[in-house]
Amino acid sequence: MRVGDIITMVALGIILVAGVLIIANFQKSIASLGLTGVANTTAQTAINNVYTGLQLGAIGIIILAAVGLIALVLGVFGGAAPASTRVSTRE
């Protein structure tokens, strides 16, 4: 896992938190507007879709971290042997 990968995951985490705070404030503002019928339903549907997207973003960060850890473990403990140390079975 490179430094850039870690910085990316931290930045995405901060963006997700900021996104949740912003959409929560929008939801409070929309509720105070007193929208009727279709406008209220549309606003709530949009907010629910944004929350779903933010949840998927959080899952994406967890998956990126897991892939990074697997790559780190395979890089340290696994991997192919260099060509000069391979044993040839051909004669």
N, C-alpha and C positions, 0 to 999 in steps of 0.2 A: 504494500500500500504506500503510494507516494504522498508527499506533502500536499500536492495539488488536490489529490482525492480527499484528504482530510479537510482541507480548507473548503472544498465544494460541499461536503456534507454539513459542515458547521454553518456555511452560508445558507444552504437550503433549510436547515433547521430554524435559523433566525427569520428567514422569509416566511416560513409557515406560521411561526408565532405571530409575526406582524400581520399576516393575512387574516388570521383568526381574530385578532384584535380589531382590525379594520372592518371586517364583515359583521362582527358583533355590534360595533357602533352604528353601522348602516342599518342593522336590524332594529335597533332602538329608535333610530331616526324615522324609519319607515313606519314603525308602529305608532309614532306620535303624529304622523300625517293624517291619520283617520281615513285611509283609502277604503273604498267600497268595492264589493263584489269581485269582479274580474281582476282589477288592479291589485287588490290585496292578495288574491290567489297567485297571480303571476309573480309578485314580489316574493312571496314565501317560497314558491317553487324555485326561483332563481337563487335564493339564499340557501335552500336545501341542497341545490346542485353545487354551489360553491363549497359548502361544508363537505360534501362527498369528495370533491376534488382535493380538498386539503387533507382529508383522511388518506386518500390514495397517495398523495405526496409523502405523507409520513411513513406509509408502508414502503414506498420507494426508497426512502433514506435507510430504513432498516435492511432492505434487500441489498442496497449498495454496500452497507457496512459488512454484511455477511459475506458477500462476494469478495470484498477487499480482504477480510480475514482469511478466507479460504485460499485466495491467491498468495497471501503472505505465508501461510503454513506450507503450501505446496512449493513456493519458492525457496523456503528455508530447508525443509526436510525432504522434498521430493524433487521431481524434475529428471530430465534425461541426463545420463552420464556423458561427459565430453567424448568426442569421437576418438580421441587417442587412447581412452581407457576401455573402450568396448572390446569385447571378445568376439572374434569372428569365428563362425562355425564352418566356413568354407575353406577348402584347401586348394 
